């Protein structure tokens, strides 16, 4: 009976370690996602600015 409890205790410890590792990984992934979303926004703004400048230049070309 003690061996069964020891086995169960070991499995519970492994499960708790897995939960903690996944919680930490999830936190890291959330931070990476926010960073990637900020980078996407920055690049969209940059592309938008370039498009505006290009349209202005195209408007200066005589037809």
PyMOL Python script that loads the backbone (N, CA, C, O; Angstrom):
from pymol import cmd

cmd.read_pdbstr("""\
ATOM      1  N   UNK A   1       0.814  -1.194   0.000  1.00  0.00           N
ATOM      2  CA  UNK A   1       0.000   0.000   0.000  1.00  0.00           C
ATOM      3  C   UNK A   1       0.858   1.258   0.000  1.00  0.00           C
ATOM      4  O   UNK A   1       0.536   2.233  -0.679  1.00  0.00           O
ATOM      5  N   UNK A   2       1.946   1.236   0.760  1.00  0.00           N
ATOM      6  CA  UNK A   2       2.851   2.392   0.787  1.00  0.00           C
ATOM      7  C   UNK A   2       3.466   2.645  -0.579  1.00  0.00           C
ATOM      8  O   UNK A   2       3.642   3.794  -0.985  1.00  0.00           O
ATOM      9  N   UNK A   3       3.788   1.584  -1.278  1.00  0.00           N
ATOM     10  CA  UNK A   3       4.389   1.723  -2.605  1.00  0.00           C
ATOM     11  C   UNK A   3       3.416   2.416  -3.547  1.00  0.00           C
ATOM     12  O   UNK A   3       3.820   3.233  -4.375  1.00  0.00           O
ATOM     13  N   UNK A   4       2.141   2.091  -3.424  1.00  0.00           N
ATOM     14  CA  UNK A   4       1.136   2.726  -4.278  1.00  0.00           C
ATOM     15  C   UNK A   4       1.028   4.214  -3.970  1.00  0.00           C
ATOM     16  O   UNK A   4       0.906   5.033  -4.881  1.00  0.00           O
ATOM     17  N   UNK A   5       1.072   4.562  -2.690  1.00  0.00           N
ATOM     18  CA  UNK A   5       1.024   5.975  -2.310  1.00  0.00           C
ATOM     19  C   UNK A   5       2.271   6.713  -2.786  1.00  0.00           C
ATOM     20  O   UNK A   5       2.191   7.857  -3.233  1.00  0.00           O
ATOM     21  N   UNK A   6       3.428   6.049  -2.686  1.00  0.00           N
ATOM     22  CA  UNK A   6       4.669   6.664  -3.167  1.00  0.00           C
ATOM     23  C   UNK A   6       4.601   6.903  -4.672  1.00  0.00           C
ATOM     24  O   UNK A   6       5.030   7.946  -5.167  1.00  0.00           O
ATOM     25  N   UNK A   7       4.057   5.927  -5.391  1.00  0.00           N
ATOM     26  CA  UNK A   7       3.911   6.069  -6.846  1.00  0.00           C
ATOM     27  C   UNK A   7       2.957   7.219  -7.164  1.00  0.00           C
ATOM     28  O   UNK A   7       3.233   8.050  -8.030  1.00  0.00           O
ATOM     29  N   UNK A   8       1.838   7.251  -6.454  1.00  0.00           N
ATOM     30  CA  UNK A   8       0.869   8.324  -6.662  1.00  0.00           C
ATOM     31  C   UNK A   8       1.469   9.679  -6.308  1.00  0.00           C
ATOM     32  O   UNK A   8       1.259  10.659  -7.022  1.00  0.00           O
ATOM     33  N   UNK A   9       2.206   9.736  -5.221  1.00  0.00           N
ATOM     34  CA  UNK A   9       2.861  10.975  -4.803  1.00  0.00           C
ATOM     35  C   UNK A   9       3.847  11.446  -5.875  1.00  0.00           C
ATOM     36  O   UNK A   9       3.917  12.636  -6.182  1.00  0.00           O
ATOM     37  N   UNK A  10       4.597  10.515  -6.435  1.00  0.00           N
ATOM     38  CA  UNK A  10       5.541  10.857  -7.504  1.00  0.00           C
ATOM     39  C   UNK A  10       4.825  11.397  -8.729  1.00  0.00           C
ATOM     40  O   UNK A  10       5.268  12.370  -9.338  1.00  0.00           O
ATOM     41  N   UNK A  11       3.717  10.763  -9.086  1.00  0.00           N
ATOM     42  CA  UNK A  11       2.960  11.218 -10.256  1.00  0.00           C
ATOM     43  C   UNK A  11       2.356  12.595 -10.012  1.00  0.00           C
ATOM     44  O   UNK A  11       2.312  13.428 -10.917  1.00  0.00           O
ATOM     45  N   UNK A  12       1.895  12.831  -8.800  1.00  0.00           N
ATOM     46  CA  UNK A  12       1.345  14.153  -8.468  1.00  0.00           C
ATOM     47  C   UNK A  12       2.438  15.204  -8.556  1.00  0.00           C
ATOM     48  O   UNK A  12       2.206  16.292  -9.081  1.00  0.00           O
ATOM     49  N   UNK A  13       3.628  14.896  -8.048  1.00  0.00           N
ATOM     50  CA  UNK A  13       4.757  15.831  -8.145  1.00  0.00           C
ATOM     51  C   UNK A  13       5.089  16.138  -9.602  1.00  0.00           C
ATOM     52  O   UNK A  13       5.308  17.295  -9.962  1.00  0.00           O
ATOM     53  N   UNK A  14       5.126  15.105 -10.437  1.00  0.00           N
ATOM     54  CA  UNK A  14       5.406  15.303 -11.861  1.00  0.00           C
ATOM     55  C   UNK A  14       4.331  16.183 -12.505  1.00  0.00           C
ATOM     56  O   UNK A  14       4.630  17.068 -13.307  1.00  0.00           O
ATOM     57  N   UNK A  15       3.079  15.922 -12.137  1.00  0.00           N
ATOM     58  CA  UNK A  15       1.972  16.704 -12.679  1.00  0.00           C
ATOM     59  C   UNK A  15       2.091  18.169 -12.272  1.00  0.00           C
ATOM     60  O   UNK A  15       1.896  19.065 -13.094  1.00  0.00           O
ATOM     61  N   UNK A  16       2.409  18.408 -11.007  1.00  0.00           N
ATOM     62  CA  UNK A  16       2.559  19.785 -10.530  1.00  0.00           C
ATOM     63  C   UNK A  16       3.723  20.494 -11.215  1.00  0.00           C
ATOM     64  O   UNK A  16       3.628  21.678 -11.541  1.00  0.00           O
ATOM     65  N   UNK A  17       4.811  19.779 -11.432  1.00  0.00           N
ATOM     66  CA  UNK A  17       5.955  20.358 -12.143  1.00  0.00           C
ATOM     67  C   UNK A  17       5.575  20.695 -13.585  1.00  0.00           C
ATOM     68  O   UNK A  17       5.955  21.740 -14.112  1.00  0.00           O
ATOM     69  N   UNK A  18       4.823  19.795 -14.210  1.00  0.00           N
ATOM     70  CA  UNK A  18       4.369  20.038 -15.577  1.00  0.00           C
ATOM     71  C   UNK A  18       3.457  21.265 -15.628  1.00  0.00           C
ATOM     72  O   UNK A  18       3.590  22.107 -16.516  1.00  0.00           O
ATOM     73  N   UNK A  19       2.534  21.361 -14.675  1.00  0.00           N
ATOM     74  CA  UNK A  19       1.633  22.521 -14.628  1.00  0.00           C
ATOM     75  C   UNK A  19       2.419  23.817 -14.464  1.00  0.00           C
ATOM     76  O   UNK A  19       2.128  24.816 -15.122  1.00  0.00           O
ATOM     77  N   UNK A  20       3.414  23.794 -13.587  1.00  0.00           N
ATOM     78  CA  UNK A  20       4.222  24.992 -13.357  1.00  0.00           C
ATOM     79  C   UNK A  20       5.010  25.362 -14.612  1.00  0.00           C
ATOM     80  O   UNK A  20       5.093  26.535 -14.979  1.00  0.00           O
ATOM     81  N   UNK A  21       5.586  24.357 -15.264  1.00  0.00           N
ATOM     82  CA  UNK A  21       6.345  24.613 -16.488  1.00  0.00           C
ATOM     83  C   UNK A  21       5.435  25.174 -17.578  1.00  0.00           C
ATOM     84  O   UNK A  21       5.809  26.115 -18.278  1.00  0.00           O
ATOM     85  N   UNK A  22       4.241  24.598 -17.722  1.00  0.00           N
ATOM     86  CA  UNK A  22       3.305  25.085 -18.739  1.00  0.00           C
ATOM     87  C   UNK A  22       2.802  26.488 -18.415  1.00  0.00           C
ATOM     88  O   UNK A  22       2.595  27.300 -19.318  1.00  0.00           O
ATOM     89  N   UNK A  23       2.608  26.771 -17.150  1.00  0.00           N
ATOM     90  CA  UNK A  23       2.190  28.120 -16.746  1.00  0.00           C
ATOM     91  C   UNK A  23       3.268  29.134 -17.113  1.00  0.00           C
ATOM     92  O   UNK A  23       2.972  30.209 -17.634  1.00  0.00           O
ATOM     93  N   UNK A  24       4.513  28.785 -16.836  1.00  0.00           N
ATOM     94  CA  UNK A  24       5.631  29.673 -17.167  1.00  0.00           C
ATOM     95  C   UNK A  24       5.760  29.850 -18.682  1.00  0.00           C
ATOM     96  O   UNK A  24       5.975  30.957 -19.176  1.00  0.00           O
ATOM     97  N   UNK A  25       5.626  28.741 -19.404  1.00  0.00           N
ATOM     98  CA  UNK A  25       5.723  28.799 -20.861  1.00  0.00           C
ATOM     99  C   UNK A  25       4.587  29.641 -21.436  1.00  0.00           C
ATOM    100  O   UNK A  25       4.794  30.412 -22.372  1.00  0.00           O
ATOM    101  N   UNK A  26       3.397  29.493 -20.879  1.00  0.00           N
ATOM    102  CA  UNK A  26       2.244  30.269 -21.331  1.00  0.00           C
ATOM    103  C   UNK A  26       2.485  31.760 -21.113  1.00  0.00           C
ATOM    104  O   UNK A  26       2.167  32.578 -21.976  1.00  0.00           O
ATOM    105  N   UNK A  27       3.048  32.108 -19.956  1.00  0.00           N
ATOM    106  CA  UNK A  27       3.366  33.514 -19.675  1.00  0.00           C
ATOM    107  C   UNK A  27       4.364  34.051 -20.694  1.00  0.00           C
ATOM    108  O   UNK A  27       4.195  35.151 -21.220  1.00  0.00           O
ATOM    109  N   UNK A  28       5.408  33.264 -20.971  1.00  0.00           N
ATOM    110  CA  UNK A  28       6.410  33.682 -21.962  1.00  0.00           C
ATOM    111  C   UNK A  28       5.782  33.854 -23.337  1.00  0.00           C
ATOM    112  O   UNK A  28       6.087  34.812 -24.048  1.00  0.00           O
ATOM    113  N   UNK A  29       4.909  32.930 -23.713  1.00  0.00           N
ATOM    114  CA  UNK A  29       4.263  33.014 -25.021  1.00  0.00           C
ATOM    115  C   UNK A  29       3.351  34.232 -25.116  1.00  0.00           C
ATOM    116  O   UNK A  29       3.259  34.859 -26.171  1.00  0.00           O
ATOM    117  N   UNK A  30       2.684  34.565 -24.027  1.00  0.00           N
ATOM    118  CA  UNK A  30       1.830  35.764 -24.028  1.00  0.00           C
ATOM    119  C   UNK A  30       2.683  37.023 -24.233  1.00  0.00           C
ATOM    120  O   UNK A  30       2.300  37.928 -24.974  1.00  0.00           O
ATOM    121  N   UNK A  31       3.832  37.067 -23.574  1.00  0.00           N
ATOM    122  CA  UNK A  31       4.730  38.214 -23.743  1.00  0.00           C
ATOM    123  C   UNK A  31       5.251  38.298 -25.176  1.00  0.00           C
ATOM    124  O   UNK A  31       5.340  39.383 -25.749  1.00  0.00           O
ATOM    125  N   UNK A  32       5.593  37.142 -25.748  1.00  0.00           N
ATOM    126  CA  UNK A  32       6.058  37.111 -27.132  1.00  0.00           C
ATOM    127  C   UNK A  32       4.962  37.570 -28.085  1.00  0.00           C
ATOM    128  O   UNK A  32       5.229  38.278 -29.056  1.00  0.00           O
ATOM    129  N   UNK A  33       3.722  37.163 -27.801  1.00  0.00           N
ATOM    130  CA  UNK A  33       2.596  37.563 -28.640  1.00  0.00           C
ATOM    131  C   UNK A  33       2.401  39.068 -28.606  1.00  0.00           C
ATOM    132  O   UNK A  33       2.211  39.691 -29.650  1.00  0.00           O
ATOM    133  N   UNK A  34       2.445  39.657 -27.428  1.00  0.00           N
ATOM    134  CA  UNK A  34       2.294  41.113 -27.306  1.00  0.00           C
ATOM    135  C   UNK A  34       3.415  41.818 -28.069  1.00  0.00           C
ATOM    136  O   UNK A  34       3.179  42.806 -28.765  1.00  0.00           O
ATOM    137  N   UNK A  35       4.619  41.308 -27.934  1.00  0.00           N
ATOM    138  CA  UNK A  35       5.761  41.898 -28.638  1.00  0.00           C
ATOM    139  C   UNK A  35       5.570  41.794 -30.154  1.00  0.00           C
ATOM    140  O   UNK A  35       5.824  42.753 -30.881  1.00  0.00           O
ATOM    141  N   UNK A  36       5.125  40.637 -30.623  1.00  0.00           N
ATOM    142  CA  UNK A  36       4.907  40.452 -32.058  1.00  0.00           C
ATOM    143  C   UNK A  36       3.785  41.354 -32.556  1.00  0.00           C
ATOM    144  O   UNK A  36       3.875  41.913 -33.649  1.00  0.00           O
ATOM    145  N   UNK A  37       2.728  41.498 -31.759  1.00  0.00           N
ATOM    146  CA  UNK A  37       1.631  42.382 -32.154  1.00  0.00           C
ATOM    147  C   UNK A  37       2.101  43.829 -32.233  1.00  0.00           C
ATOM    148  O   UNK A  37       1.700  44.562 -33.137  1.00  0.00           O
ATOM    149  N   UNK A  38       2.939  44.243 -31.300  1.00  0.00           N
ATOM    150  CA  UNK A  38       3.486  45.602 -31.347  1.00  0.00           C
ATOM    151  C   UNK A  38       4.361  45.789 -32.581  1.00  0.00           C
ATOM    152  O   UNK A  38       4.327  46.845 -33.213  1.00  0.00           O
ATOM    153  N   UNK A  39       5.136  44.781 -32.922  1.00  0.00           N
ATOM    154  CA  UNK A  39       5.998  44.861 -34.110  1.00  0.00           C
ATOM    155  C   UNK A  39       5.147  44.947 -35.379  1.00  0.00           C
ATOM    156  O   UNK A  39       5.465  45.714 -36.287  1.00  0.00           O
ATOM    157  N   UNK A  40       4.076  44.167 -35.442  1.00  0.00           N
ATOM    158  CA  UNK A  40       3.181  44.218 -36.593  1.00  0.00           C
ATOM    159  C   UNK A  40       2.589  45.617 -36.735  1.00  0.00           C
ATOM    160  O   UNK A  40       2.542  46.169 -37.834  1.00  0.00           O
ATOM    161  N   UNK A  41       2.142  46.182 -35.625  1.00  0.00           N
ATOM    162  CA  UNK A  41       1.568  47.541 -35.653  1.00  0.00           C
ATOM    163  C   UNK A  41       2.596  48.549 -36.143  1.00  0.00           C
ATOM    164  O   UNK A  41       2.285  49.411 -36.965  1.00  0.00           O
ATOM    165  N   UNK A  42       3.836  48.440 -35.632  1.00  0.00           N
ATOM    166  CA  UNK A  42       4.902  49.351 -36.042  1.00  0.00           C
ATOM    167  C   UNK A  42       5.153  49.231 -37.543  1.00  0.00           C
ATOM    168  O   UNK A  42       5.294  50.240 -38.233  1.00  0.00           O
ATOM    169  N   UNK A  43       5.208  48.006 -38.044  1.00  0.00           N
ATOM    170  CA  UNK A  43       5.472  47.796 -39.466  1.00  0.00           C
ATOM    171  C   UNK A  43       4.294  48.263 -40.328  1.00  0.00           C
ATOM    172  O   UNK A  43       4.496  48.803 -41.416  1.00  0.00           O
ATOM    173  N   UNK A  44       3.061  48.055 -39.840  1.00  0.00           N
ATOM    174  CA  UNK A  44       1.892  48.557 -40.581  1.00  0.00           C
ATOM    175  C   UNK A  44       1.938  50.074 -40.679  1.00  0.00           C
ATOM    176  O   UNK A  44       1.640  50.641 -41.730  1.00  0.00           O
ATOM    177  N   UNK A  45       2.308  50.729 -39.590  1.00  0.00           N
ATOM    178  CA  UNK A  45       2.428  52.189 -39.608  1.00  0.00           C
ATOM    179  C   UNK A  45       3.515  52.632 -40.580  1.00  0.00           C
ATOM    180  O   UNK A  45       3.357  53.619 -41.299  1.00  0.00           O
ATOM    181  N   UNK A  46       4.606  51.901 -40.591  1.00  0.00           N
ATOM    182  CA  UNK A  46       5.718  52.232 -41.491  1.00  0.00           C
ATOM    183  C   UNK A  46       5.296  52.072 -42.958  1.00  0.00           C
ATOM    184  O   UNK A  46       5.606  52.917 -43.797  1.00  0.00           O
ATOM    185  N   UNK A  47       4.593  50.990 -43.251  1.00  0.00           N
ATOM    186  CA  UNK A  47       4.113  50.758 -44.614  1.00  0.00           C
ATOM    187  C   UNK A  47       3.096  51.832 -44.997  1.00  0.00           C
ATOM    188  O   UNK A  47       3.100  52.324 -46.126  1.00  0.00           O
ATOM    189  N   UNK A  48       2.233  52.191 -44.059  1.00  0.00           N
ATOM    190  CA  UNK A  48       1.256  53.246 -44.327  1.00  0.00           C
ATOM    191  C   UNK A  48       1.926  54.567 -44.637  1.00  0.00           C
ATOM    192  O   UNK A  48       1.498  55.280 -45.544  1.00  0.00           O
ATOM    193  N   UNK A  49       2.971  54.905 -43.897  1.00  0.00           N
ATOM    194  CA  UNK A  49       3.721  56.137 -44.150  1.00  0.00           C
ATOM    195  C   UNK A  49       4.393  56.108 -45.512  1.00  0.00           C
ATOM    196  O   UNK A  49       4.408  57.109 -46.228  1.00  0.00           O
ATOM    197  N   UNK A  50       4.951  54.952 -45.865  1.00  0.00           N
ATOM    198  CA  UNK A  50       5.603  54.822 -47.173  1.00  0.00           C
ATOM    199  C   UNK A  50       4.573  54.951 -48.289  1.00  0.00           C
ATOM    200  O   UNK A  50       4.851  55.570 -49.316  1.00  0.00           O
ATOM    201  N   UNK A  51       3.404  54.382 -48.102  1.00  0.00           N
ATOM    202  CA  UNK A  51       2.356  54.477 -49.124  1.00  0.00           C
ATOM    203  C   UNK A  51       1.916  55.928 -49.304  1.00  0.00           C
ATOM    204  O   UNK A  51       1.693  56.382 -50.426  1.00  0.00           O
ATOM    205  N   UNK A  52       1.794  56.643 -48.201  1.00  0.00           N
ATOM    206  CA  UNK A  52       1.412  58.064 -48.270  1.00  0.00           C
ATOM    207  C   UNK A  52       2.461  58.870 -49.033  1.00  0.00           C
ATOM    208  O   UNK A  52       2.126  59.691 -49.888  1.00  0.00           O
ATOM    209  N   UNK A  53       3.732  58.627 -48.715  1.00  0.00           N
ATOM    210  CA  UNK A  53       4.807  59.344 -49.417  1.00  0.00           C
ATOM    211  C   UNK A  53       4.835  58.980 -50.902  1.00  0.00           C
ATOM    212  O   UNK A  53       5.067  59.842 -51.750  1.00  0.00           O
ATOM    213  N   UNK A  54       4.603  57.721 -51.209  1.00  0.00           N
ATOM    214  CA  UNK A  54       4.595  57.283 -52.607  1.00  0.00           C
ATOM    215  C   UNK A  54       3.442  57.933 -53.367  1.00  0.00           C
ATOM    216  O   UNK A  54       3.613  58.378 -54.502  1.00  0.00           O
ATOM    217  N   UNK A  55       2.281  57.987 -52.746  1.00  0.00           N
ATOM    218  CA  UNK A  55       1.143  58.642 -53.398  1.00  0.00           C
ATOM    219  C   UNK A  55       1.440  60.119 -53.649  1.00  0.00           C
ATOM    220  O   UNK A  55       1.067  60.659 -54.691  1.00  0.00           O
ATOM    221  N   UNK A  56       2.107  60.771 -52.703  1.00  0.00           N
ATOM    222  CA  UNK A  56       2.463  62.181 -52.877  1.00  0.00           C
ATOM    223  C   UNK A  56       3.436  62.343 -54.037  1.00  0.00           C
ATOM    224  O   UNK A  56       3.303  63.267 -54.839  1.00  0.00           O
ATOM    225  N   UNK A  57       4.416  61.446 -54.126  1.00  0.00           N
ATOM    226  CA  UNK A  57       5.376  61.511 -55.234  1.00  0.00           C
ATOM    227  C   UNK A  57       4.692  61.249 -56.568  1.00  0.00           C
ATOM    228  O   UNK A  57       4.970  61.928 -57.557  1.00  0.00           O
ATOM    229  N   UNK A  58       3.803  60.271 -56.596  1.00  0.00           N
ATOM    230  CA  UNK A  58       3.084  59.982 -57.831  1.00  0.00           C
ATOM    231  C   UNK A  58       2.198  61.163 -58.257  1.00  0.00           C
ATOM    232  O   UNK A  58       1.979  61.392 -59.446  1.00  0.00           O
ATOM    233  N   UNK A  59       1.699  61.899 -57.267  1.00  0.00           N
ATOM    234  CA  UNK A  59       0.892  63.080 -57.579  1.00  0.00           C
ATOM    235  C   UNK A  59       1.695  64.207 -58.196  1.00  0.00           C
ATOM    236  O   UNK A  59       1.137  65.090 -58.847  1.00  0.00           O
ATOM    237  N   UNK A  60       3.005  64.180 -57.994  1.00  0.00           N
ATOM    238  CA  UNK A  60       3.872  65.225 -58.553  1.00  0.00           C
ATOM    239  C   UNK A  60       4.305  64.923 -59.978  1.00  0.00           C
ATOM    240  O   UNK A  60       4.810  65.807 -60.670  1.00  0.00           O
ATOM    241  N   UNK A  61       4.118  63.705 -60.421  1.00  0.00           N
ATOM    242  CA  UNK A  61       4.520  63.334 -61.780  1.00  0.00           C
ATOM    243  C   UNK A  61       3.474  63.861 -62.767  1.00  0.00           C
ATOM    244  O   UNK A  61       2.283  63.580 -62.639  1.00  0.00           O
ATOM    245  N   UNK A  62       3.945  64.633 -63.754  1.00  0.00           N
ATOM    246  CA  UNK A  62       2.981  65.141 -64.755  1.00  0.00           C
ATOM    247  C   UNK A  62       2.463  63.981 -65.623  1.00  0.00           C
ATOM    248  O   UNK A  62       3.170  63.013 -65.901  1.00  0.00           O
ATOM    249  N   UNK A  63       1.232  64.123 -66.023  1.00  0.00           N
ATOM    250  CA  UNK A  63       0.634  63.051 -66.847  1.00  0.00           C
ATOM    251  C   UNK A  63       0.871  63.240 -68.289  1.00  0.00           C
ATOM    252  O   UNK A  63       0.431  62.423 -69.099  1.00  0.00           O
TER     253      UNK A  63
END
""", "prot")
cmd.dss("prot")
cmd.show_as("cartoon", "prot")
cmd.util.cbc("prot")
cmd.orient("prot")
